[in-house]
Amino acid sequence: MAGNRGFFGSLFDFSFRSFVFPKLVSFLYFVLFALLTLCAAGIIAGAFLGYASEYEVSPWIVLAVTPFVYLLYLVILRMGLETAIVLFRIYENTTRIAERSQDQGQG
């Protein structure tokens, strides 16, 4: 099956029978997770350094709300990536089923 190629094999597959995204999803999740964590930490640090007072928001409110928003974004990120992976797996399984039915039809 063409879907078993490595990263560079998939990258240069001009027939698009092998996909790059499933091979990158773990790395992409790690990078986005790290960026999201840095943003949340920056928001909390900024609130205590006085940036929240410019918007007349208490640093304690920022400290209380930021973890919930962080977790919400993390769940949305994870669900989006999982949805994409499920679509790729549906494609792979459908391809296997089609190949098996072609083999049975010829034999």
RAJOQUI-V257135 format. One record per backbone hydrogen bond with DSSP energy under -0.5 kcal/mol. CO is the residue of the C=O (numbers start at 1). NH is the residue of the N-H. E is the energy in kcal/mol with one decimal. If there is no record, write none. Layout:
co=CO nh=NH e=E
co=CO nh=NH e=E
This chain:
co=1 nh=4 e=-1.2
co=2 nh=5 e=-1.0
co=6 nh=10 e=-2.4
co=7 nh=11 e=-2.3
co=8 nh=12 e=-1.9
co=10 nh=13 e=-1.3
co=12 nh=14 e=-1.0
co=13 nh=16 e=-1.2
co=20 nh=23 e=-1.1
co=20 nh=24 e=-1.1
co=21 nh=24 e=-0.9
co=21 nh=25 e=-1.4
co=24 nh=28 e=-2.9
co=25 nh=29 e=-2.5
co=26 nh=30 e=-2.2
co=27 nh=31 e=-2.5
co=28 nh=32 e=-2.6
co=29 nh=33 e=-2.6
co=30 nh=34 e=-2.4
co=31 nh=35 e=-2.4
co=32 nh=36 e=-2.5
co=33 nh=37 e=-2.2
co=34 nh=38 e=-2.5
co=35 nh=39 e=-2.4
co=36 nh=40 e=-2.3
co=37 nh=41 e=-2.5
co=38 nh=42 e=-2.5
co=39 nh=43 e=-2.4
co=40 nh=44 e=-2.2
co=41 nh=45 e=-2.7
co=42 nh=46 e=-2.8
co=43 nh=47 e=-2.0
co=44 nh=48 e=-1.7
co=45 nh=49 e=-1.3
co=46 nh=51 e=-2.4
co=46 nh=52 e=-0.6
co=47 nh=50 e=-0.8
co=50 nh=54 e=-0.5
co=51 nh=54 e=-0.7
co=52 nh=55 e=-1.1
co=52 nh=57 e=-2.1
co=53 nh=56 e=-1.1
co=58 nh=61 e=-0.6
co=58 nh=62 e=-1.8
co=59 nh=63 e=-2.5
co=60 nh=64 e=-1.7
co=61 nh=65 e=-2.6
co=62 nh=66 e=-2.6
co=63 nh=67 e=-0.6
co=65 nh=69 e=-2.2
co=66 nh=70 e=-2.9
co=67 nh=71 e=-2.5
co=68 nh=72 e=-2.2
co=69 nh=73 e=-2.7
co=70 nh=74 e=-2.3
co=71 nh=75 e=-2.5
co=72 nh=76 e=-2.4
co=73 nh=77 e=-2.6
co=74 nh=78 e=-2.5
co=75 nh=79 e=-2.8
co=76 nh=80 e=-2.3
co=77 nh=81 e=-2.3
co=78 nh=82 e=-2.7
co=79 nh=83 e=-2.4
co=80 nh=84 e=-1.9
co=81 nh=85 e=-2.3
co=82 nh=86 e=-2.6
co=83 nh=87 e=-2.0
co=84 nh=88 e=-1.9
co=85 nh=89 e=-2.5
co=86 nh=90 e=-2.5
co=87 nh=91 e=-2.0
co=88 nh=92 e=-2.4
co=89 nh=93 e=-2.8
co=90 nh=94 e=-2.5
co=91 nh=95 e=-2.4
co=92 nh=96 e=-2.1
co=93 nh=97 e=-2.3
co=94 nh=98 e=-2.4
co=95 nh=99 e=-2.4
co=96 nh=100 e=-2.6
co=97 nh=101 e=-2.3
co=98 nh=102 e=-1.8
co=99 nh=103 e=-2.3
co=100 nh=104 e=-2.4
co=101 nh=105 e=-1.7
co=102 nh=106 e=-1.4
co=103 nh=107 e=-1.3
